[in-house]
């Protein structure tokens, strides 16, 4: 599975990051397929550069962004902001439990 994630760069105590497409099994700072952006949280304001075309291409072809990269892509305008209730955890359907209760009472 291909992930869009951050690759740490810079000296000790002075990090900046590259946004890369990499296989999920590869190490964080190891191999990568392509650099699609740059993020420096230490500047004021932060620096964020993203190749929008390549980011959208990877997303269309099944790449999964990490939570941090997803937030950065929303800031860059590549992804729409998450709506309330669109979390990754699926909620139980209450109608399924009432249907089974109704079927038991009818029997």
SEBA-915204 format. One record per atom (N, C-alpha, C): residue number from 1; residue in three letters; atom name; x negated, y, z negated. Coordinates in Angstrom, 3 decimals, padded with zeros to 6 digits. Example, Ala and Ser with C-alpha at 12.3 -4.5 7.8 and 13.67 -1.06 7.14 Angstrom:
num	residu	atome	c1	c2	c3
1	ALA	N	-013.190	-005.690	-007.800 $
1	ALA	CA	-012.300	-004.500	-007.800 $
1	ALA	C	-013.200	-003.300	-007.800 $
2	SER	N	-012.850	-002.250	-007.080 $
2	SER	CA	-013.670	-001.060	-007.140 $
2	SER	C	-012.900	000.030	-007.870 $
REM end
This chain:
num	residu	atome	c1	c2	c3
1	UNK	N	-000.839	-001.167	000.000 $
1	UNK	CA	000.000	000.000	000.000 $
1	UNK	C	-000.895	001.245	000.000 $
2	UNK	N	-000.538	002.195	000.824 $
2	UNK	CA	-001.289	003.441	000.917 $
2	UNK	C	-000.711	004.440	-000.083 $
3	UNK	N	-001.610	005.093	-000.824 $
3	UNK	CA	-001.220	006.110	-001.805 $
3	UNK	C	-001.811	007.452	-001.396 $
4	UNK	N	-001.075	008.509	-001.640 $
4	UNK	CA	-001.621	009.860	-001.556 $
4	UNK	C	-001.974	010.236	-002.987 $
5	UNK	N	-003.247	010.476	-003.248 $
5	UNK	CA	-003.673	010.720	-004.619 $
5	UNK	C	-004.831	011.695	-004.654 $
6	UNK	N	-005.208	012.084	-005.875 $
6	UNK	CA	-006.299	013.029	-006.064 $
6	UNK	C	-007.623	012.288	-006.198 $
7	UNK	N	-008.647	012.859	-005.608 $
7	UNK	CA	-010.012	012.343	-005.727 $
7	UNK	C	-010.816	013.423	-006.418 $
8	UNK	N	-011.381	013.115	-007.574 $
8	UNK	CA	-012.085	014.116	-008.371 $
8	UNK	C	-013.439	014.425	-007.752 $
9	UNK	N	-013.735	015.709	-007.688 $
9	UNK	CA	-015.009	016.189	-007.166 $
9	UNK	C	-015.553	017.204	-008.165 $
10	UNK	N	-016.758	017.685	-007.948 $
10	UNK	CA	-017.310	018.747	-008.773 $
10	UNK	C	-018.196	018.238	-009.886 $
11	UNK	N	-018.798	019.201	-010.575 $
11	UNK	CA	-019.696	018.878	-011.671 $
11	UNK	C	-018.912	018.523	-012.931 $
12	UNK	N	-019.661	018.081	-013.920 $
12	UNK	CA	-019.073	017.781	-015.214 $
12	UNK	C	-018.421	019.043	-015.781 $
13	UNK	N	-017.212	018.916	-016.280 $
13	UNK	CA	-016.422	019.997	-016.877 $
13	UNK	C	-015.990	021.055	-015.859 $
14	UNK	N	-016.212	020.806	-014.568 $
14	UNK	CA	-015.801	021.760	-013.535 $
14	UNK	C	-015.145	021.014	-012.364 $
15	UNK	N	-013.997	020.385	-012.630 $
15	UNK	CA	-013.406	019.548	-011.587 $
15	UNK	C	-012.659	020.355	-010.525 $
16	UNK	N	-012.686	019.863	-009.330 $
16	UNK	CA	-011.741	020.219	-008.292 $
16	UNK	C	-011.407	018.920	-007.575 $
17	UNK	N	-010.354	018.921	-006.812 $
17	UNK	CA	-009.828	017.665	-006.300 $
17	UNK	C	-009.567	017.747	-004.804 $
18	UNK	N	-009.714	016.614	-004.153 $
18	UNK	CA	-009.281	016.459	-002.780 $
18	UNK	C	-008.049	015.564	-002.794 $
19	UNK	N	-007.088	015.901	-001.964 $
19	UNK	CA	-005.910	015.052	-001.814 $
19	UNK	C	-006.223	014.100	-000.674 $
20	UNK	N	-006.211	012.812	-000.967 $
20	UNK	CA	-006.614	011.816	000.025 $
20	UNK	C	-005.550	010.736	000.188 $
21	UNK	N	-005.593	010.095	001.333 $
21	UNK	CA	-004.815	008.890	001.577 $
21	UNK	C	-005.772	007.721	001.368 $
22	UNK	N	-005.415	006.807	000.476 $
22	UNK	CA	-006.297	005.676	000.162 $
22	UNK	C	-005.458	004.453	-000.168 $
23	UNK	N	-006.061	003.296	000.016 $
23	UNK	CA	-005.426	002.051	-000.390 $
23	UNK	C	-005.300	002.050	-001.917 $
24	UNK	N	-004.192	001.575	-002.446 $
24	UNK	CA	-003.938	001.614	-003.889 $
24	UNK	C	-004.973	000.827	-004.683 $
25	UNK	N	-005.555	-000.215	-004.091 $
25	UNK	CA	-006.513	-001.058	-004.802 $
25	UNK	C	-007.904	-000.436	-004.894 $
26	UNK	N	-008.185	000.554	-004.074 $
26	UNK	CA	-009.516	001.156	-004.052 $
26	UNK	C	-009.715	002.067	-005.251 $
27	UNK	N	-010.961	002.240	-005.728 $
27	UNK	CA	-011.220	003.101	-006.893 $
27	UNK	C	-010.837	004.557	-006.634 $
28	UNK	N	-010.559	005.269	-007.714 $
28	UNK	CA	-010.113	006.660	-007.616 $
28	UNK	C	-011.067	007.523	-006.804 $
29	UNK	N	-012.354	007.409	-007.082 $
29	UNK	CA	-013.331	008.237	-006.392 $
29	UNK	C	-014.104	007.452	-005.334 $
30	UNK	N	-013.571	006.312	-004.927 $
30	UNK	CA	-014.257	005.457	-003.967 $
30	UNK	C	-013.801	005.724	-002.546 $
31	UNK	N	-013.580	004.634	-001.817 $
31	UNK	CA	-013.194	004.738	-000.416 $
31	UNK	C	-011.870	005.472	-000.256 $
32	UNK	N	-011.716	006.102	000.893 $
32	UNK	CA	-010.449	006.719	001.252 $
32	UNK	C	-010.312	006.687	002.767 $
33	UNK	N	-009.107	006.885	003.242 $
33	UNK	CA	-008.847	006.828	004.672 $
33	UNK	C	-008.992	008.221	005.286 $
34	UNK	N	-008.381	009.215	004.629 $
34	UNK	CA	-008.375	010.554	005.203 $
34	UNK	C	-008.173	011.592	004.103 $
35	UNK	N	-008.846	012.731	004.232 $
35	UNK	CA	-008.631	013.868	003.341 $
35	UNK	C	-007.522	014.711	003.959 $
36	UNK	N	-006.464	014.983	003.183 $
36	UNK	CA	-005.368	015.801	003.720 $
36	UNK	C	-005.214	017.133	002.998 $
37	UNK	N	-006.020	017.369	001.966 $
37	UNK	CA	-005.896	018.649	001.284 $
37	UNK	C	-006.933	018.832	000.208 $
38	UNK	N	-006.820	019.971	-000.475 $
38	UNK	CA	-007.771	020.396	-001.486 $
38	UNK	C	-007.003	021.099	-002.590 $
39	UNK	N	-007.376	020.856	-003.843 $
39	UNK	CA	-006.719	021.483	-004.991 $
39	UNK	C	-007.768	021.850	-006.024 $
40	UNK	N	-007.784	023.119	-006.425 $
40	UNK	CA	-008.695	023.585	-007.469 $
40	UNK	C	-007.874	024.267	-008.566 $
41	UNK	N	-007.679	023.584	-009.696 $
41	UNK	CA	-006.882	024.170	-010.774 $
41	UNK	C	-007.636	025.211	-011.599 $
42	UNK	N	-008.934	025.359	-011.376 $
42	UNK	CA	-009.742	026.249	-012.208 $
42	UNK	C	-009.715	027.697	-011.731 $
43	UNK	N	-009.269	027.973	-010.529 $
43	UNK	CA	-009.189	029.352	-010.065 $
43	UNK	C	-007.906	029.987	-010.590 $
44	UNK	N	-007.858	031.301	-010.607 $
44	UNK	CA	-006.670	031.997	-011.087 $
44	UNK	C	-006.170	032.926	-009.990 $
45	UNK	N	-005.089	032.631	-009.303 $
45	UNK	CA	-004.238	031.444	-009.421 $
45	UNK	C	-004.897	030.231	-008.778 $
46	UNK	N	-004.330	029.066	-009.014 $
46	UNK	CA	-004.909	027.827	-008.505 $
46	UNK	C	-005.005	027.881	-006.970 $
47	UNK	N	-005.931	027.131	-006.409 $
47	UNK	CA	-006.101	027.039	-004.964 $
47	UNK	C	-005.520	025.717	-004.489 $
48	UNK	N	-004.652	025.791	-003.514 $
48	UNK	CA	-004.028	024.588	-002.959 $
48	UNK	C	-003.953	024.733	-001.452 $
49	UNK	N	-004.634	023.850	-000.745 $
49	UNK	CA	-004.583	023.816	000.711 $
49	UNK	C	-004.188	022.404	001.126 $
50	UNK	N	-003.159	022.294	001.961 $
50	UNK	CA	-002.683	020.984	002.410 $
50	UNK	C	-002.479	021.036	003.918 $
51	UNK	N	-002.951	020.014	004.612 $
51	UNK	CA	-002.665	019.847	006.033 $
51	UNK	C	-001.252	019.270	006.113 $
52	UNK	N	-000.282	020.137	006.353 $
52	UNK	CA	001.129	019.759	006.283 $
52	UNK	C	001.463	018.673	007.305 $
53	UNK	N	000.940	018.790	008.510 $
53	UNK	CA	001.231	017.793	009.541 $
53	UNK	C	000.783	016.397	009.118 $
54	UNK	N	-000.437	016.281	008.627 $
54	UNK	CA	-000.966	014.969	008.230 $
54	UNK	C	-000.251	014.434	006.993 $
55	UNK	N	000.080	015.314	006.041 $
55	UNK	CA	000.801	014.870	004.848 $
55	UNK	C	002.163	014.296	005.240 $
56	UNK	N	002.885	014.991	006.113 $
56	UNK	CA	004.189	014.477	006.558 $
56	UNK	C	004.026	013.175	007.333 $
57	UNK	N	002.977	013.072	008.154 $
57	UNK	CA	002.750	011.845	008.916 $
57	UNK	C	002.555	010.667	007.976 $
58	UNK	N	001.717	010.840	006.952 $
58	UNK	CA	001.481	009.744	006.008 $
58	UNK	C	002.754	009.374	005.257 $
59	UNK	N	003.535	010.371	004.855 $
59	UNK	CA	004.779	010.084	004.147 $
59	UNK	C	005.766	009.348	005.045 $
60	UNK	N	005.844	009.729	006.319 $
60	UNK	CA	006.738	009.047	007.257 $
60	UNK	C	006.310	007.609	007.510 $
61	UNK	N	005.019	007.341	007.370 $
61	UNK	CA	004.509	005.999	007.616 $
61	UNK	C	004.365	005.177	006.336 $
62	UNK	N	005.044	005.593	005.266 $
62	UNK	CA	005.162	004.755	004.083 $
62	UNK	C	004.193	005.028	002.951 $
63	UNK	N	003.370	006.057	003.030 $
63	UNK	CA	002.454	006.362	001.930 $
63	UNK	C	003.250	006.872	000.732 $
64	UNK	N	002.860	006.434	-000.466 $
64	UNK	CA	003.534	006.833	-001.694 $
64	UNK	C	002.670	007.827	-002.451 $
65	UNK	N	003.148	009.054	-002.697 $
65	UNK	CA	002.348	010.004	-003.470 $
65	UNK	C	002.420	009.695	-004.962 $
66	UNK	N	001.334	009.969	-005.672 $
66	UNK	CA	001.367	009.872	-007.128 $
66	UNK	C	002.215	011.022	-007.655 $
67	UNK	N	002.554	011.001	-008.932 $
67	UNK	CA	003.397	012.055	-009.500 $
67	UNK	C	002.754	013.431	-009.354 $
68	UNK	N	001.451	013.514	-009.608 $
68	UNK	CA	000.754	014.796	-009.520 $
68	UNK	C	000.719	015.288	-008.081 $
69	UNK	N	000.419	014.409	-007.147 $
69	UNK	CA	000.364	014.813	-005.743 $
69	UNK	C	001.755	015.181	-005.249 $
70	UNK	N	002.786	014.474	-005.712 $
70	UNK	CA	004.155	014.833	-005.337 $
70	UNK	C	004.459	016.271	-005.765 $
71	UNK	N	004.082	016.640	-006.983 $
71	UNK	CA	004.312	018.003	-007.466 $
71	UNK	C	003.543	019.016	-006.621 $
72	UNK	N	002.316	018.684	-006.233 $
72	UNK	CA	001.528	019.588	-005.395 $
72	UNK	C	002.143	019.726	-004.002 $
73	UNK	N	002.651	018.631	-003.449 $
73	UNK	CA	003.284	018.691	-002.134 $
73	UNK	C	004.577	019.493	-002.168 $
74	UNK	N	005.285	019.458	-003.299 $
74	UNK	CA	006.473	020.298	-003.453 $
74	UNK	C	006.056	021.770	-003.466 $
75	UNK	N	004.984	022.101	-004.192 $
75	UNK	CA	004.492	023.474	-004.231 $
75	UNK	C	004.057	023.948	-002.851 $
76	UNK	N	003.483	023.040	-002.057 $
76	UNK	CA	002.996	023.395	-000.719 $
76	UNK	C	004.130	023.444	000.303 $
77	UNK	N	005.317	022.980	-000.065 $
77	UNK	CA	006.454	023.013	000.841 $
77	UNK	C	006.563	021.802	001.747 $
78	UNK	N	005.795	020.765	001.483 $
78	UNK	CA	005.852	019.551	002.300 $
78	UNK	C	007.064	018.710	001.915 $
79	UNK	N	007.351	018.619	000.622 $
79	UNK	CA	008.482	017.852	000.110 $
79	UNK	C	009.495	018.793	-000.529 $
80	UNK	N	010.789	018.436	-000.488 $
80	UNK	CA	011.781	019.246	-001.205 $
80	UNK	C	011.679	018.991	-002.702 $
81	UNK	N	012.082	019.952	-003.519 $
81	UNK	CA	012.063	019.721	-004.972 $
81	UNK	C	013.017	018.598	-005.360 $
82	UNK	N	012.669	017.868	-006.422 $
82	UNK	CA	013.533	016.785	-006.900 $
82	UNK	C	014.788	017.368	-007.511 $
83	UNK	N	015.902	016.734	-007.222 $
83	UNK	CA	017.171	017.127	-007.812 $
83	UNK	C	017.328	016.417	-009.153 $
84	UNK	N	018.153	016.957	-010.026 $
84	UNK	CA	018.414	016.308	-011.306 $
84	UNK	C	019.083	014.973	-011.039 $
85	UNK	N	018.629	013.934	-011.723 $
85	UNK	CA	019.213	012.615	-011.557 $
85	UNK	C	018.555	011.785	-010.474 $
86	UNK	N	017.504	012.299	-009.847 $
86	UNK	CA	016.808	011.546	-008.812 $
86	UNK	C	015.515	010.963	-009.339 $
87	UNK	N	015.511	010.517	-010.581 $
87	UNK	CA	014.315	009.939	-011.168 $
87	UNK	C	014.015	008.574	-010.579 $
88	UNK	N	012.884	008.017	-010.979 $
88	UNK	CA	012.504	006.708	-010.461 $
88	UNK	C	013.221	005.582	-011.195 $
89	UNK	N	013.731	005.856	-012.388 $
89	UNK	CA	014.430	004.834	-013.155 $
89	UNK	C	015.891	004.837	-012.740 $
90	UNK	N	016.383	003.674	-012.335 $
90	UNK	CA	017.777	003.581	-011.931 $
90	UNK	C	018.645	003.360	-013.155 $
91	UNK	N	019.769	004.055	-013.178 $
91	UNK	CA	020.673	003.934	-014.311 $
91	UNK	C	021.657	002.813	-014.043 $
92	UNK	N	022.108	002.173	-015.114 $
92	UNK	CA	023.077	001.089	-014.993 $
92	UNK	C	024.402	001.642	-014.501 $
93	UNK	N	025.085	000.863	-013.696 $
93	UNK	CA	026.374	001.280	-013.167 $
93	UNK	C	027.458	000.937	-014.183 $
94	UNK	N	028.149	001.923	-014.731 $
94	UNK	CA	029.169	001.622	-015.749 $
94	UNK	C	030.379	000.901	-015.179 $
95	UNK	N	030.724	001.101	-013.890 $
95	UNK	CA	031.894	000.456	-013.333 $
95	UNK	C	031.713	-001.062	-013.237 $
96	UNK	N	030.489	-001.531	-013.114 $
96	UNK	CA	030.254	-002.975	-013.036 $
96	UNK	C	030.624	-003.647	-014.360 $
97	UNK	N	030.339	-003.013	-015.480 $
97	UNK	CA	030.656	-003.610	-016.770 $
97	UNK	C	032.160	-003.581	-017.039 $
98	UNK	N	032.865	-002.543	-016.579 $
98	UNK	CA	034.305	-002.483	-016.800 $
98	UNK	C	035.037	-003.473	-015.907 $
99	UNK	N	034.500	-003.709	-014.679 $
99	UNK	CA	035.129	-004.678	-013.795 $
99	UNK	C	035.052	-006.086	-014.399 $
100	UNK	N	033.915	-006.448	-014.961 $
100	UNK	CA	033.784	-007.778	-015.536 $
100	UNK	C	034.669	-007.913	-016.783 $
101	UNK	N	034.844	-006.837	-017.538 $
101	UNK	CA	035.722	-006.876	-018.707 $
101	UNK	C	037.178	-007.046	-018.274 $
102	UNK	N	037.565	-006.372	-017.162 $
102	UNK	CA	038.928	-006.505	-016.664 $
102	UNK	C	039.199	-007.907	-016.150 $
103	UNK	N	038.240	-008.521	-015.496 $
103	UNK	CA	038.421	-009.856	-014.974 $
103	UNK	C	038.570	-010.866	-016.115 $
104	UNK	N	037.819	-010.682	-017.203 $
104	UNK	CA	037.919	-011.583	-018.338 $
104	UNK	C	039.254	-011.467	-019.037 $
105	UNK	N	039.794	-010.219	-019.128 $
105	UNK	CA	041.080	-010.043	-019.816 $
105	UNK	C	042.235	-010.590	-018.991 $
106	UNK	N	042.094	-010.592	-017.638 $
106	UNK	CA	043.139	-011.132	-016.770 $
106	UNK	C	043.176	-012.648	-016.772 $
107	UNK	N	042.113	-013.277	-017.148 $
107	UNK	CA	042.034	-014.741	-017.093 $
107	UNK	C	042.754	-015.407	-018.232 $
REM end
